[in-house]
Amino acid sequence: MRPSEFLDILHVAEKLKDTPRHCTTSNRRRESVAEHSWRVSLMAMLLKKRVP
């Protein structure tokens, strides 16, 4: 991957921090797409050896 492509991906990821989801957290706060993506990524890392 070229450095410019890497930076393009990071710029898109940055925008996800300001993109609200339609769902709320358990505290009824609107969650951003970036927050949700982070949690799903963490879940995938924790479950990767349990789910083939």
mmCIF entry with sequence, helices, sheets and N, C-alpha, C, O atoms, coordinates in Angstrom:
data_MODEL
# 
_entry.id   MODEL 
# 
_entity.id                         1 
_entity.type                       polymer 
_entity.pdbx_number_of_molecules   1 
# 
_entity_poly.entity_id                      1 
_entity_poly.type                           'polypeptide(L)' 
_entity_poly.nstd_linkage                   no 
_entity_poly.nstd_monomer                   no 
_entity_poly.pdbx_seq_one_letter_code       MRPSEFLDILHVAEKLKDTPRHCTTSNRRRESVAEHSWRVSLMAMLLKKRVP 
_entity_poly.pdbx_seq_one_letter_code_can   MRPSEFLDILHVAEKLKDTPRHCTTSNRRRESVAEHSWRVSLMAMLLKKRVP 
_entity_poly.pdbx_strand_id                 A 
# 
loop_
_entity_poly_seq.entity_id 
_entity_poly_seq.num 
_entity_poly_seq.mon_id 
_entity_poly_seq.hetero 
1 1  MET n 
1 2  ARG n 
1 3  PRO n 
1 4  SER n 
1 5  GLU n 
1 6  PHE n 
1 7  LEU n 
1 8  ASP n 
1 9  ILE n 
1 10 LEU n 
1 11 HIS n 
1 12 VAL n 
1 13 ALA n 
1 14 GLU n 
1 15 LYS n 
1 16 LEU n 
1 17 LYS n 
1 18 ASP n 
1 19 THR n 
1 20 PRO n 
1 21 ARG n 
1 22 HIS n 
1 23 CYS n 
1 24 THR n 
1 25 THR n 
1 26 SER n 
1 27 ASN n 
1 28 ARG n 
1 29 ARG n 
1 30 ARG n 
1 31 GLU n 
1 32 SER n 
1 33 VAL n 
1 34 ALA n 
1 35 GLU n 
1 36 HIS n 
1 37 SER n 
1 38 TRP n 
1 39 ARG n 
1 40 VAL n 
1 41 SER n 
1 42 LEU n 
1 43 MET n 
1 44 ALA n 
1 45 MET n 
1 46 LEU n 
1 47 LEU n 
1 48 LYS n 
1 49 LYS n 
1 50 ARG n 
1 51 VAL n 
1 52 PRO n 
# 
_struct_asym.id          A 
_struct_asym.entity_id   1 
# 
loop_
_struct_conf.conf_type_id 
_struct_conf.id 
_struct_conf.pdbx_PDB_helix_id 
_struct_conf.beg_label_comp_id 
_struct_conf.beg_label_asym_id 
_struct_conf.beg_label_seq_id 
_struct_conf.pdbx_beg_PDB_ins_code 
_struct_conf.end_label_comp_id 
_struct_conf.end_label_asym_id 
_struct_conf.end_label_seq_id 
_struct_conf.pdbx_end_PDB_ins_code 
_struct_conf.beg_auth_comp_id 
_struct_conf.beg_auth_asym_id 
_struct_conf.beg_auth_seq_id 
_struct_conf.end_auth_comp_id 
_struct_conf.end_auth_asym_id 
_struct_conf.end_auth_seq_id 
_struct_conf.pdbx_PDB_helix_class 
_struct_conf.details 
_struct_conf.pdbx_PDB_helix_length 
HELX_P HELX_P1 AA1 PRO A 3  ? LEU A 16 ? PRO A 3  LEU A 16 1 ? 14 
HELX_P HELX_P2 AA2 VAL A 33 ? LEU A 47 ? VAL A 33 LEU A 47 1 ? 15 
# 
_struct_conf_type.id          HELX_P 
_struct_conf_type.criteria    ? 
_struct_conf_type.reference   ? 
# 
_struct_sheet.id               AA1 
_struct_sheet.type             ? 
_struct_sheet.number_strands   2 
_struct_sheet.details          ? 
# 
_struct_sheet_order.sheet_id     AA1 
_struct_sheet_order.range_id_1   1 
_struct_sheet_order.range_id_2   2 
_struct_sheet_order.offset       ? 
_struct_sheet_order.sense        anti-parallel 
# 
loop_
_struct_sheet_range.sheet_id 
_struct_sheet_range.id 
_struct_sheet_range.beg_label_comp_id 
_struct_sheet_range.beg_label_asym_id 
_struct_sheet_range.beg_label_seq_id 
_struct_sheet_range.pdbx_beg_PDB_ins_code 
_struct_sheet_range.end_label_comp_id 
_struct_sheet_range.end_label_asym_id 
_struct_sheet_range.end_label_seq_id 
_struct_sheet_range.pdbx_end_PDB_ins_code 
_struct_sheet_range.beg_auth_comp_id 
_struct_sheet_range.beg_auth_asym_id 
_struct_sheet_range.beg_auth_seq_id 
_struct_sheet_range.end_auth_comp_id 
_struct_sheet_range.end_auth_asym_id 
_struct_sheet_range.end_auth_seq_id 
AA1 1 PRO A 20 ? THR A 24 ? PRO A 20 THR A 24 
AA1 2 ARG A 30 ? SER A 32 ? ARG A 30 SER A 32 
# 
loop_
_atom_site.group_PDB 
_atom_site.id 
_atom_site.type_symbol 
_atom_site.label_atom_id 
_atom_site.label_alt_id 
_atom_site.label_comp_id 
_atom_site.label_asym_id 
_atom_site.label_entity_id 
_atom_site.label_seq_id 
_atom_site.pdbx_PDB_ins_code 
_atom_site.Cartn_x 
_atom_site.Cartn_y 
_atom_site.Cartn_z 
_atom_site.occupancy 
_atom_site.B_iso_or_equiv 
_atom_site.pdbx_formal_charge 
_atom_site.auth_seq_id 
_atom_site.auth_comp_id 
_atom_site.auth_asym_id 
_atom_site.auth_atom_id 
_atom_site.pdbx_PDB_model_num 
ATOM 1   N N  . MET A 1 1  ? 0.860   -1.185  0.000  1.00 0.00 ? 1  MET A N  1 
ATOM 2   C CA . MET A 1 1  ? 0.000   0.000   0.000  1.00 0.00 ? 1  MET A CA 1 
ATOM 3   C C  . MET A 1 1  ? 0.900   1.241   0.000  1.00 0.00 ? 1  MET A C  1 
ATOM 4   O O  . MET A 1 1  ? 1.855   1.343   0.770  1.00 0.00 ? 1  MET A O  1 
ATOM 5   N N  . ARG A 1 2  ? 0.570   2.150   -0.864 1.00 0.00 ? 2  ARG A N  1 
ATOM 6   C CA . ARG A 1 2  ? 1.332   3.398   -0.931 1.00 0.00 ? 2  ARG A CA 1 
ATOM 7   C C  . ARG A 1 2  ? 0.984   4.274   0.277  1.00 0.00 ? 2  ARG A C  1 
ATOM 8   O O  . ARG A 1 2  ? -0.125  4.183   0.805  1.00 0.00 ? 2  ARG A O  1 
ATOM 9   N N  . PRO A 1 3  ? 1.920   5.121   0.717  1.00 0.00 ? 3  PRO A N  1 
ATOM 10  C CA . PRO A 1 3  ? 1.648   6.004   1.860  1.00 0.00 ? 3  PRO A CA 1 
ATOM 11  C C  . PRO A 1 3  ? 0.404   6.874   1.666  1.00 0.00 ? 3  PRO A C  1 
ATOM 12  O O  . PRO A 1 3  ? -0.329  7.127   2.622  1.00 0.00 ? 3  PRO A O  1 
ATOM 13  N N  . SER A 1 4  ? 0.166   7.329   0.447  1.00 0.00 ? 4  SER A N  1 
ATOM 14  C CA . SER A 1 4  ? -1.008  8.181   0.208  1.00 0.00 ? 4  SER A CA 1 
ATOM 15  C C  . SER A 1 4  ? -2.308  7.390   0.397  1.00 0.00 ? 4  SER A C  1 
ATOM 16  O O  . SER A 1 4  ? -3.301  7.949   0.861  1.00 0.00 ? 4  SER A O  1 
ATOM 17  N N  . GLU A 1 5  ? -2.316  6.110   0.046  1.00 0.00 ? 5  GLU A N  1 
ATOM 18  C CA . GLU A 1 5  ? -3.501  5.266   0.246  1.00 0.00 ? 5  GLU A CA 1 
ATOM 19  C C  . GLU A 1 5  ? -3.741  5.028   1.737  1.00 0.00 ? 5  GLU A C  1 
ATOM 20  O O  . GLU A 1 5  ? -4.883  5.027   2.197  1.00 0.00 ? 5  GLU A O  1 
ATOM 21  N N  . PHE A 1 6  ? -2.679  4.829   2.471  1.00 0.00 ? 6  PHE A N  1 
ATOM 22  C CA . PHE A 1 6  ? -2.769  4.658   3.919  1.00 0.00 ? 6  PHE A CA 1 
ATOM 23  C C  . PHE A 1 6  ? -3.385  5.904   4.554  1.00 0.00 ? 6  PHE A C  1 
ATOM 24  O O  . PHE A 1 6  ? -4.267  5.803   5.407  1.00 0.00 ? 6  PHE A O  1 
ATOM 25  N N  . LEU A 1 7  ? -2.921  7.066   4.136  1.00 0.00 ? 7  LEU A N  1 
ATOM 26  C CA . LEU A 1 7  ? -3.457  8.321   4.669  1.00 0.00 ? 7  LEU A CA 1 
ATOM 27  C C  . LEU A 1 7  ? -4.913  8.535   4.269  1.00 0.00 ? 7  LEU A C  1 
ATOM 28  O O  . LEU A 1 7  ? -5.695  9.069   5.054  1.00 0.00 ? 7  LEU A O  1 
ATOM 29  N N  . ASP A 1 8  ? -5.282  8.128   3.069  1.00 0.00 ? 8  ASP A N  1 
ATOM 30  C CA . ASP A 1 8  ? -6.682  8.233   2.633  1.00 0.00 ? 8  ASP A CA 1 
ATOM 31  C C  . ASP A 1 8  ? -7.597  7.433   3.560  1.00 0.00 ? 8  ASP A C  1 
ATOM 32  O O  . ASP A 1 8  ? -8.666  7.905   3.949  1.00 0.00 ? 8  ASP A O  1 
ATOM 33  N N  . ILE A 1 9  ? -7.169  6.219   3.910  1.00 0.00 ? 9  ILE A N  1 
ATOM 34  C CA . ILE A 1 9  ? -7.958  5.384   4.817  1.00 0.00 ? 9  ILE A CA 1 
ATOM 35  C C  . ILE A 1 9  ? -8.093  6.056   6.181  1.00 0.00 ? 9  ILE A C  1 
ATOM 36  O O  . ILE A 1 9  ? -9.174  6.058   6.770  1.00 0.00 ? 9  ILE A O  1 
ATOM 37  N N  . LEU A 1 10 ? -7.014  6.618   6.674  1.00 0.00 ? 10 LEU A N  1 
ATOM 38  C CA . LEU A 1 10 ? -7.057  7.295   7.980  1.00 0.00 ? 10 LEU A CA 1 
ATOM 39  C C  . LEU A 1 10 ? -7.973  8.520   7.955  1.00 0.00 ? 10 LEU A C  1 
ATOM 40  O O  . LEU A 1 10 ? -8.630  8.814   8.953  1.00 0.00 ? 10 LEU A O  1 
ATOM 41  N N  . HIS A 1 11 ? -8.025  9.227   6.847  1.00 0.00 ? 11 HIS A N  1 
ATOM 42  C CA . HIS A 1 11 ? -8.916  10.385  6.731  1.00 0.00 ? 11 HIS A CA 1 
ATOM 43  C C  . HIS A 1 11 ? -10.383 9.957   6.737  1.00 0.00 ? 11 HIS A C  1 
ATOM 44  O O  . HIS A 1 11 ? -11.222 10.629  7.337  1.00 0.00 ? 11 HIS A O  1 
ATOM 45  N N  . VAL A 1 12 ? -10.692 8.861   6.083  1.00 0.00 ? 12 VAL A N  1 
ATOM 46  C CA . VAL A 1 12 ? -12.057 8.339   6.103  1.00 0.00 ? 12 VAL A CA 1 
ATOM 47  C C  . VAL A 1 12 ? -12.420 7.899   7.517  1.00 0.00 ? 12 VAL A C  1 
ATOM 48  O O  . VAL A 1 12 ? -13.520 8.180   7.994  1.00 0.00 ? 12 VAL A O  1 
ATOM 49  N N  . ALA A 1 13 ? -11.503 7.213   8.185  1.00 0.00 ? 13 ALA A N  1 
ATOM 50  C CA . ALA A 1 13 ? -11.749 6.761   9.560  1.00 0.00 ? 13 ALA A CA 1 
ATOM 51  C C  . ALA A 1 13 ? -11.981 7.946   10.488 1.00 0.00 ? 13 ALA A C  1 
ATOM 52  O O  . ALA A 1 13 ? -12.808 7.863   11.396 1.00 0.00 ? 13 ALA A O  1 
ATOM 53  N N  . GLU A 1 14 ? -11.279 9.025   10.278 1.00 0.00 ? 14 GLU A N  1 
ATOM 54  C CA . GLU A 1 14 ? -11.452 10.236  11.094 1.00 0.00 ? 14 GLU A CA 1 
ATOM 55  C C  . GLU A 1 14 ? -12.876 10.772  10.975 1.00 0.00 ? 14 GLU A C  1 
ATOM 56  O O  . GLU A 1 14 ? -13.459 11.207  11.968 1.00 0.00 ? 14 GLU A O  1 
ATOM 57  N N  . LYS A 1 15 ? -13.429 10.743  9.788  1.00 0.00 ? 15 LYS A N  1 
ATOM 58  C CA . LYS A 1 15 ? -14.792 11.245  9.573  1.00 0.00 ? 15 LYS A CA 1 
ATOM 59  C C  . LYS A 1 15 ? -15.832 10.410  10.311 1.00 0.00 ? 15 LYS A C  1 
ATOM 60  O O  . LYS A 1 15 ? -16.898 10.916  10.660 1.00 0.00 ? 15 LYS A O  1 
ATOM 61  N N  . LEU A 1 16 ? -15.531 9.133   10.551 1.00 0.00 ? 16 LEU A N  1 
ATOM 62  C CA . LEU A 1 16 ? -16.478 8.264   11.239 1.00 0.00 ? 16 LEU A CA 1 
ATOM 63  C C  . LEU A 1 16 ? -16.700 8.690   12.693 1.00 0.00 ? 16 LEU A C  1 
ATOM 64  O O  . LEU A 1 16 ? -17.725 8.356   13.288 1.00 0.00 ? 16 LEU A O  1 
ATOM 65  N N  . LYS A 1 17 ? -15.746 9.425   13.262 1.00 0.00 ? 17 LYS A N  1 
ATOM 66  C CA . LYS A 1 17 ? -15.912 9.907   14.635 1.00 0.00 ? 17 LYS A CA 1 
ATOM 67  C C  . LYS A 1 17 ? -17.051 10.911  14.745 1.00 0.00 ? 17 LYS A C  1 
ATOM 68  O O  . LYS A 1 17 ? -17.653 11.048  15.810 1.00 0.00 ? 17 LYS A O  1 
ATOM 69  N N  . ASP A 1 18 ? -17.351 11.608  13.665 1.00 0.00 ? 18 ASP A N  1 
ATOM 70  C CA . ASP A 1 18 ? -18.406 12.621  13.667 1.00 0.00 ? 18 ASP A CA 1 
ATOM 71  C C  . ASP A 1 18 ? -19.691 12.132  13.005 1.00 0.00 ? 18 ASP A C  1 
ATOM 72  O O  . ASP A 1 18 ? -20.628 12.909  12.819 1.00 0.00 ? 18 ASP A O  1 
ATOM 73  N N  . THR A 1 19 ? -19.738 10.857  12.652 1.00 0.00 ? 19 THR A N  1 
ATOM 74  C CA . THR A 1 19 ? -20.925 10.291  12.013 1.00 0.00 ? 19 THR A CA 1 
ATOM 75  C C  . THR A 1 19 ? -21.742 9.543   13.061 1.00 0.00 ? 19 THR A C  1 
ATOM 76  O O  . THR A 1 19 ? -21.324 8.481   13.524 1.00 0.00 ? 19 THR A O  1 
ATOM 77  N N  . PRO A 1 20 ? -22.901 10.079  13.442 1.00 0.00 ? 20 PRO A N  1 
ATOM 78  C CA . PRO A 1 20 ? -23.696 9.413   14.485 1.00 0.00 ? 20 PRO A CA 1 
ATOM 79  C C  . PRO A 1 20 ? -24.417 8.182   13.941 1.00 0.00 ? 20 PRO A C  1 
ATOM 80  O O  . PRO A 1 20 ? -24.795 8.127   12.770 1.00 0.00 ? 20 PRO A O  1 
ATOM 81  N N  . ARG A 1 21 ? -24.595 7.216   14.805 1.00 0.00 ? 21 ARG A N  1 
ATOM 82  C CA . ARG A 1 21 ? -25.392 6.040   14.469 1.00 0.00 ? 21 ARG A CA 1 
ATOM 83  C C  . ARG A 1 21 ? -26.838 6.307   14.836 1.00 0.00 ? 21 ARG A C  1 
ATOM 84  O O  . ARG A 1 21 ? -27.132 7.239   15.584 1.00 0.00 ? 21 ARG A O  1 
ATOM 85  N N  . HIS A 1 22 ? -27.736 5.497   14.314 1.00 0.00 ? 22 HIS A N  1 
ATOM 86  C CA . HIS A 1 22 ? -29.155 5.666   14.635 1.00 0.00 ? 22 HIS A CA 1 
ATOM 87  C C  . HIS A 1 22 ? -29.501 5.065   15.998 1.00 0.00 ? 22 HIS A C  1 
ATOM 88  O O  . HIS A 1 22 ? -30.550 5.366   16.567 1.00 0.00 ? 22 HIS A O  1 
ATOM 89  N N  . CYS A 1 23 ? -28.607 4.207   16.522 1.00 0.00 ? 23 CYS A N  1 
ATOM 90  C CA . CYS A 1 23 ? -28.843 3.566   17.823 1.00 0.00 ? 23 CYS A CA 1 
ATOM 91  C C  . CYS A 1 23 ? -28.208 4.385   18.939 1.00 0.00 ? 23 CYS A C  1 
ATOM 92  O O  . CYS A 1 23 ? -27.419 5.297   18.692 1.00 0.00 ? 23 CYS A O  1 
ATOM 93  N N  . THR A 1 24 ? -28.570 4.041   20.173 1.00 0.00 ? 24 THR A N  1 
ATOM 94  C CA . THR A 1 24 ? -27.974 4.699   21.331 1.00 0.00 ? 24 THR A CA 1 
ATOM 95  C C  . THR A 1 24 ? -27.262 3.665   22.190 1.00 0.00 ? 24 THR A C  1 
ATOM 96  O O  . THR A 1 24 ? -27.476 2.462   22.040 1.00 0.00 ? 24 THR A O  1 
ATOM 97  N N  . THR A 1 25 ? -26.414 4.148   23.091 1.00 0.00 ? 25 THR A N  1 
ATOM 98  C CA . THR A 1 25 ? -25.727 3.270   24.029 1.00 0.00 ? 25 THR A CA 1 
ATOM 99  C C  . THR A 1 25 ? -26.700 2.877   25.137 1.00 0.00 ? 25 THR A C  1 
ATOM 100 O O  . THR A 1 25 ? -27.849 3.317   25.159 1.00 0.00 ? 25 THR A O  1 
ATOM 101 N N  . SER A 1 26 ? -26.221 2.047   26.049 1.00 0.00 ? 26 SER A N  1 
ATOM 102 C CA . SER A 1 26 ? -27.081 1.640   27.164 1.00 0.00 ? 26 SER A CA 1 
ATOM 103 C C  . SER A 1 26 ? -27.431 2.826   28.069 1.00 0.00 ? 26 SER A C  1 
ATOM 104 O O  . SER A 1 26 ? -28.389 2.759   28.839 1.00 0.00 ? 26 SER A O  1 
ATOM 105 N N  . ASN A 1 27 ? -26.660 3.902   27.977 1.00 0.00 ? 27 ASN A N  1 
ATOM 106 C CA . ASN A 1 27 ? -26.950 5.131   28.739 1.00 0.00 ? 27 ASN A CA 1 
ATOM 107 C C  . ASN A 1 27 ? -27.766 6.130   27.925 1.00 0.00 ? 27 ASN A C  1 
ATOM 108 O O  . ASN A 1 27 ? -27.910 7.288   28.315 1.00 0.00 ? 27 ASN A O  1 
ATOM 109 N N  . ARG A 1 28 ? -28.301 5.673   26.791 1.00 0.00 ? 28 ARG A N  1 
ATOM 110 C CA . ARG A 1 28 ? -29.128 6.480   25.890 1.00 0.00 ? 28 ARG A CA 1 
ATOM 111 C C  . ARG A 1 28 ? -28.374 7.644   25.227 1.00 0.00 ? 28 ARG A C  1 
ATOM 112 O O  . ARG A 1 28 ? -28.969 8.659   24.867 1.00 0.00 ? 28 ARG A O  1 
ATOM 113 N N  . ARG A 1 29 ? -27.069 7.475   25.077 1.00 0.00 ? 29 ARG A N  1 
ATOM 114 C CA . ARG A 1 29 ? -26.249 8.466   24.383 1.00 0.00 ? 29 ARG A CA 1 
ATOM 115 C C  . ARG A 1 29 ? -26.073 8.013   22.946 1.00 0.00 ? 29 ARG A C  1 
ATOM 116 O O  . ARG A 1 29 ? -25.874 6.826   22.687 1.00 0.00 ? 29 ARG A O  1 
ATOM 117 N N  . ARG A 1 30 ? -26.145 8.946   22.012 1.00 0.00 ? 30 ARG A N  1 
ATOM 118 C CA . ARG A 1 30 ? -25.911 8.586   20.601 1.00 0.00 ? 30 ARG A CA 1 
ATOM 119 C C  . ARG A 1 30 ? -24.448 8.238   20.421 1.00 0.00 ? 30 ARG A C  1 
ATOM 120 O O  . ARG A 1 30 ? -23.557 8.978   20.838 1.00 0.00 ? 30 ARG A O  1 
ATOM 121 N N  . GLU A 1 31 ? -24.222 7.113   19.802 1.00 0.00 ? 31 GLU A N  1 
ATOM 122 C CA . GLU A 1 31 ? -22.882 6.594   19.589 1.00 0.00 ? 31 GLU A CA 1 
ATOM 123 C C  . GLU A 1 31 ? -22.431 6.946   18.168 1.00 0.00 ? 31 GLU A C  1 
ATOM 124 O O  . GLU A 1 31 ? -23.241 6.962   17.242 1.00 0.00 ? 31 GLU A O  1 
ATOM 125 N N  . SER A 1 32 ? -21.142 7.226   18.001 1.00 0.00 ? 32 SER A N  1 
ATOM 126 C CA . SER A 1 32 ? -20.630 7.481   16.659 1.00 0.00 ? 32 SER A CA 1 
ATOM 127 C C  . SER A 1 32 ? -20.319 6.147   15.972 1.00 0.00 ? 32 SER A C  1 
ATOM 128 O O  . SER A 1 32 ? -20.192 5.111   16.626 1.00 0.00 ? 32 SER A O  1 
ATOM 129 N N  . VAL A 1 33 ? -20.200 6.193   14.667 1.00 0.00 ? 33 VAL A N  1 
ATOM 130 C CA . VAL A 1 33 ? -19.839 4.998   13.902 1.00 0.00 ? 33 VAL A CA 1 
ATOM 131 C C  . VAL A 1 33 ? -18.454 4.517   14.325 1.00 0.00 ? 33 VAL A C  1 
ATOM 132 O O  . VAL A 1 33 ? -18.214 3.311   14.384 1.00 0.00 ? 33 VAL A O  1 
ATOM 133 N N  . ALA A 1 34 ? -17.545 5.437   14.618 1.00 0.00 ? 34 ALA A N  1 
ATOM 134 C CA . ALA A 1 34 ? -16.191 5.060   15.032 1.00 0.00 ? 34 ALA A CA 1 
ATOM 135 C C  . ALA A 1 34 ? -16.214 4.329   16.374 1.00 0.00 ? 34 ALA A C  1 
ATOM 136 O O  . ALA A 1 34 ? -15.501 3.342   16.555 1.00 0.00 ? 34 ALA A O  1 
ATOM 137 N N  . GLU A 1 35 ? -17.026 4.806   17.312 1.00 0.00 ? 35 GLU A N  1 
ATOM 138 C CA . GLU A 1 35 ? -17.123 4.125   18.607 1.00 0.00 ? 35 GLU A CA 1 
ATOM 139 C C  . GLU A 1 35 ? -17.654 2.710   18.430 1.00 0.00 ? 35 GLU A C  1 
ATOM 140 O O  . GLU A 1 35 ? -17.132 1.764   19.020 1.00 0.00 ? 35 GLU A O  1 
ATOM 141 N N  . HIS A 1 36 ? -18.681 2.573   17.624 1.00 0.00 ? 36 HIS A N  1 
ATOM 142 C CA . HIS A 1 36 ? -19.267 1.258   17.379 1.00 0.00 ? 36 HIS A CA 1 
ATOM 143 C C  . HIS A 1 36 ? -18.255 0.342   16.683 1.00 0.00 ? 36 HIS A C  1 
ATOM 144 O O  . HIS A 1 36 ? -18.124 -0.827  17.045 1.00 0.00 ? 36 HIS A O  1 
ATOM 145 N N  . SER A 1 37 ? -17.556 0.862   15.705 1.00 0.00 ? 37 SER A N  1 
ATOM 146 C CA . SER A 1 37 ? -16.573 0.068   14.970 1.00 0.00 ? 37 SER A CA 1 
ATOM 147 C C  . SER A 1 37 ? -15.448 -0.401  15.883 1.00 0.00 ? 37 SER A C  1 
ATOM 148 O O  . SER A 1 37 ? -14.976 -1.532  15.769 1.00 0.00 ? 37 SER A O  1 
ATOM 149 N N  . TRP A 1 38 ? -15.022 0.473   16.790 1.00 0.00 ? 38 TRP A N  1 
ATOM 150 C CA . TRP A 1 38 ? -13.971 0.108   17.737 1.00 0.00 ? 38 TRP A CA 1 
ATOM 151 C C  . TRP A 1 38 ? -14.421 -1.063  18.600 1.00 0.00 ? 38 TRP A C  1 
ATOM 152 O O  . TRP A 1 38 ? -13.667 -2.014  18.804 1.00 0.00 ? 38 TRP A O  1 
ATOM 153 N N  . ARG A 1 39 ? -15.653 -0.996  19.109 1.00 0.00 ? 39 ARG A N  1 
ATOM 154 C CA . ARG A 1 39 ? -16.179 -2.056  19.976 1.00 0.00 ? 39 ARG A CA 1 
ATOM 155 C C  . ARG A 1 39 ? -16.327 -3.375  19.210 1.00 0.00 ? 39 ARG A C  1 
ATOM 156 O O  . ARG A 1 39 ? -15.991 -4.438  19.732 1.00 0.00 ? 39 ARG A O  1 
ATOM 157 N N  . VAL A 1 40 ? -16.823 -3.306  17.986 1.00 0.00 ? 40 VAL A N  1 
ATOM 158 C CA . VAL A 1 40 ? -16.967 -4.516  17.179 1.00 0.00 ? 40 VAL A CA 1 
ATOM 159 C C  . VAL A 1 40 ? -15.596 -5.118  16.860 1.00 0.00 ? 40 VAL A C  1 
ATOM 160 O O  . VAL A 1 40 ? -15.447 -6.340  16.859 1.00 0.00 ? 40 VAL A O  1 
ATOM 161 N N  . SER A 1 41 ? -14.600 -4.282  16.590 1.00 0.00 ? 41 SER A N  1 
ATOM 162 C CA . SER A 1 41 ? -13.243 -4.769  16.326 1.00 0.00 ? 41 SER A CA 1 
ATOM 163 C C  . SER A 1 41 ? -12.658 -5.459  17.554 1.00 0.00 ? 41 SER A C  1 
ATOM 164 O O  . SER A 1 41 ? -12.022 -6.507  17.438 1.00 0.00 ? 41 SER A O  1 
ATOM 165 N N  . LEU A 1 42 ? -12.873 -4.876  18.719 1.00 0.00 ? 42 LEU A N  1 
ATOM 166 C CA . LEU A 1 42 ? -12.400 -5.474  19.962 1.00 0.00 ? 42 LEU A CA 1 
ATOM 167 C C  . LEU A 1 42 ? -13.071 -6.829  20.188 1.00 0.00 ? 42 LEU A C  1 
ATOM 168 O O  . LEU A 1 42 ? -12.416 -7.796  20.576 1.00 0.00 ? 42 LEU A O  1 
ATOM 169 N N  . MET A 1 43 ? -14.370 -6.891  19.945 1.00 0.00 ? 43 MET A N  1 
ATOM 170 C CA . MET A 1 43 ? -15.109 -8.134  20.095 1.00 0.00 ? 43 MET A CA 1 
ATOM 171 C C  . MET A 1 43 ? -14.551 -9.209  19.148 1.00 0.00 ? 43 MET A C  1 
ATOM 172 O O  . MET A 1 43 ? -14.385 -10.363 19.543 1.00 0.00 ? 43 MET A O  1 
ATOM 173 N N  . ALA A 1 44 ? -14.268 -8.826  17.916 1.00 0.00 ? 44 ALA A N  1 
ATOM 174 C CA . ALA A 1 44 ? -13.722 -9.771  16.940 1.00 0.00 ? 44 ALA A CA 1 
ATOM 175 C C  . ALA A 1 44 ? -12.355 -10.278 17.380 1.00 0.00 ? 44 ALA A C  1 
ATOM 176 O O  . ALA A 1 44 ? -12.064 -11.466 17.237 1.00 0.00 ? 44 ALA A O  1 
ATOM 177 N N  . MET A 1 45 ? -11.525 -9.411  17.907 1.00 0.00 ? 45 MET A N  1 
ATOM 178 C CA . MET A 1 45 ? -10.203 -9.837  18.366 1.00 0.00 ? 45 MET A CA 1 
ATOM 179 C C  . MET A 1 45 ? -10.322 -10.811 19.542 1.00 0.00 ? 45 MET A C  1 
ATOM 180 O O  . MET A 1 45 ? -9.582  -11.793 19.611 1.00 0.00 ? 45 MET A O  1 
ATOM 181 N N  . LEU A 1 46 ? -11.243 -10.544 20.458 1.00 0.00 ? 46 LEU A N  1 
ATOM 182 C CA . LEU A 1 46 ? -11.420 -11.402 21.618 1.00 0.00 ? 46 LEU A CA 1 
ATOM 183 C C  . LEU A 1 46 ? -12.006 -12.762 21.262 1.00 0.00 ? 46 LEU A C  1 
ATOM 184 O O  . LEU A 1 46 ? -11.728 -13.756 21.932 1.00 0.00 ? 46 LEU A O  1 
ATOM 185 N N  . LEU A 1 47 ? -12.821 -12.808 20.203 1.00 0.00 ? 47 LEU A N  1 
ATOM 186 C CA . LEU A 1 47 ? -13.491 -14.059 19.826 1.00 0.00 ? 47 LEU A CA 1 
ATOM 187 C C  . LEU A 1 47 ? -12.797 -14.830 18.705 1.00 0.00 ? 47 LEU A C  1 
ATOM 188 O O  . LEU A 1 47 ? -13.251 -15.916 18.344 1.00 0.00 ? 47 LEU A O  1 
ATOM 189 N N  . LYS A 1 48 ? -11.725 -14.307 18.154 1.00 0.00 ? 48 LYS A N  1 
ATOM 190 C CA . LYS A 1 48 ? -11.142 -14.897 16.944 1.00 0.00 ? 48 LYS A CA 1 
ATOM 191 C C  . LYS A 1 48 ? -10.719 -16.355 17.117 1.00 0.00 ? 48 LYS A C  1 
ATOM 192 O O  . LYS A 1 48 ? -10.756 -17.113 16.148 1.00 0.00 ? 48 LYS A O  1 
ATOM 193 N N  . LYS A 1 49 ? -10.318 -16.772 18.325 1.00 0.00 ? 49 LYS A N  1 
ATOM 194 C CA . LYS A 1 49 ? -9.907  -18.168 18.514 1.00 0.00 ? 49 LYS A CA 1 
ATOM 195 C C  . LYS A 1 49 ? -11.093 -19.076 18.837 1.00 0.00 ? 49 LYS A C  1 
ATOM 196 O O  . LYS A 1 49 ? -10.965 -20.299 18.777 1.00 0.00 ? 49 LYS A O  1 
ATOM 197 N N  . ARG A 1 50 ? -12.233 -18.499 19.177 1.00 0.00 ? 50 ARG A N  1 
ATOM 198 C CA . ARG A 1 50 ? -13.403 -19.289 19.529 1.00 0.00 ? 50 ARG A CA 1 
ATOM 199 C C  . ARG A 1 50 ? -14.339 -19.527 18.350 1.00 0.00 ? 50 ARG A C  1 
ATOM 200 O O  . ARG A 1 50 ? -15.089 -20.503 18.336 1.00 0.00 ? 50 ARG A O  1 
ATOM 201 N N  . VAL A 1 51 ? -14.295 -18.645 17.372 1.00 0.00 ? 51 VAL A N  1 
ATOM 202 C CA . VAL A 1 51 ? -15.199 -18.766 16.227 1.00 0.00 ? 51 VAL A CA 1 
ATOM 203 C C  . VAL A 1 51 ? -14.366 -19.077 14.981 1.00 0.00 ? 51 VAL A C  1 
ATOM 204 O O  . VAL A 1 51 ? -13.540 -18.263 14.567 1.00 0.00 ? 51 VAL A O  1 
ATOM 205 N N  . PRO A 1 52 ? -14.580 -20.243 14.390 1.00 0.00 ? 52 PRO A N  1 
ATOM 206 C CA . PRO A 1 52 ? -13.757 -20.617 13.214 1.00 0.00 ? 52 PRO A CA 1 
ATOM 207 C C  . PRO A 1 52 ? -14.072 -19.751 12.002 1.00 0.00 ? 52 PRO A C  1 
ATOM 208 O O  . PRO A 1 52 ? -13.474 -19.932 10.941 1.00 0.00 ? 52 PRO A O  1 
# 
